[in-house]
Amino acid sequence: MTTTTTNVAYPWWQEAVIYQVYLPSFADSNGDGIGDLPGVTSRLAYLAELGVTALWVSPFFTSPQADNGYDISDYYDVDPRYGTLDDVDMLVTQAHAHGMGLIIDIVANHTSTEHPWFKEALASPAGSPARDRYIFRDGRGDDHAKAPNNWTSMFSESAWARPAGDTQWYLHSFSHKQADLNWHNTEVKDEFRRIMQFWMARGVDGFRMDAAMCMMKRADFADTAPTDTNDPLLHQPGILDLHREFRSFMNEYPEHCLIGEVLANDQRQVLDYVGPDKLHQVFAFNYQYAYWNRTALQNTITQSLQSANVGSMPIWVTSSHDQVRHVSRLGLTVPGHLPGGLGPMSEQPSWSLGQARARAMICMTAFLPGALCLYYGEELGLPDHTQLEDRYRKDPRFQPSHYNGRDGCRIPMPWDSNAPAFGFSTQTDTWLPQPSCYHHYAVDRQQHWGGSMLTLYRQLLALRKQFELARHPLQWLPTLRNDVLMACCGGLVLAINFGHTSVRLPTKGTIVARSHPHIALRNGMLPGNAAIWLRPEQQ
């Protein structure tokens, strides 16, 4: 899938429009209320019309579903609720026929505790080869009743769990049903190479490596002090060497990519993970986390684009299955009311403000060099289900009155405003309930409306391809206001107003695209919370 311009090879992933399919919520083909692989295949024409060039499908492997598929018990087969291996083959074939690559998750930090390896480990003694595939340690105290140390998992519980009657505890960076693998173990490394070869042989084009920064742990397993800023489960020595091993393996398959989920407060630390000898790309999550602020976003963009110095390009992302959808997040008038995207709502978002800012945001995102990743339904302007009742929540991170969890951004997609489950399924009882407001966002209501969010996405992605914006360098332009950002790329100018009042632009030209169809630049004034693309006048 290498693309070329002026006879220069350009890897497809460097400029891809990736569409993240959260599988249980995209399209249900068999009426059980859960999205599945045939459902994705049935909607490929819609995605092609949108301008998608690659799909990232969330885990479909055999799983007890303790963490919605990120707890895998068989890496070589498909969970029956999602389909069969034949359905994967059909999806690959049809995706390629529509000009799309297929990226799947490789969950390598941990397995399910239902995985045969882990069951074998529990049946084996301390110090056995079976236990060495995981991270087992003796408990503290004469009766081993205390955890080996005070580490905390990402799910805000002890990072250790003790099987009943055992003297040893096993490490879990996430849920206690997800046992961490020992990546110092050669058998583990060999097995994951086999797993990746298995799926590439079936036509998969790339892998998104889940929790890529977690796979090495603090070597001394000592307690953490309250003043420690270095998490013992994240960014530990040896992690970059591990990714060098993965890249060396992937270099045998030059048409395939390895994309990392890497989170860090410091963008420079994220960039350590990419390069010609490490991951091909990483997601620009700091772009997603930045609030509606010109300075924060400009700094994040500038920092992320530094990956070009080592032959990698960012993947811009504004929403994902782990965070509040950006329409809801941008609808908050005060930042920080949704800590980490998971906390209780202390302010109801303004849907009109969120929609306006989301329209301007895609104008900026589609303008940037590199790849971008759209989260399913963002092209419809879907908000979070902020009023989802506790009894429906499935996320293992959910803690009543403390964390709302991630279910609100995982609600089934609305396709047809007049059909059961808004066209997602033939039955109304879906795995997560849809809010009634999704009726207004359904594809059929936006498909042929020139002013819809869906139309805007289609237009911008088509222009992005036409002007080859993904390949051109970005240059910042001076502005007279701190709340206005301007840049040029590929012969076009982007202007975005982060404020609430109209501002006069210093550049004149022909409007190529606008965040809202009613923007007319009267007297050169750009309204607040709006963006445009201009073809500047010749001087």
Buried (B, 14 or more C-beta within 10 A) or exposed (E): BEBEEEEEEBBBBBBBBBBBBBBBBBBBBEEBBBBBBBBBBBBBEBBBBBBBBBBBBBBBBBBBBBBBBBBBBBBEBBBEBBBBEEBBEBBBEBBBEBEBBBBBBBBBBBBBBBBEBBBBBBEBEEEEEBBBBBBBBEBEEEEBEEBBBBBBBBBEBBBBBBBEEBBBBBBBBBBBBBBBBBBBBEBBBEBBBEBBEEBBEBBBBBBBBBBBBBBBBBEEEEEBEEEEEEBBBBBBEEBBEBBBBBBEBBEEBEEBBBBBBBBBEEBEBBBBBBBEBBBBBBBBBBBBBBEBBBEBBBBBBEBBBBBBEEEBBBBBBBBBBBBBBBBBBBBBEEEEBBEEBBBEBEEEBBBEBBBBBBBBBBBBBBBBBBBBBBBBBBBBBBBBBBEBEEEEBBBBBBBEEEBBBBBBBBBBBBBBBEBBBBBBBBEEEBBBBBBEEBBEBBBBBBBEEEEBBBBBBBBBBBBBBEBBBBBBEBEEBEBEBEBBBBBBBBEBBBBBBBBEEBBEBBBEBEEBBBBBEEBEBEEEBBBBBBBBBBEBEEE
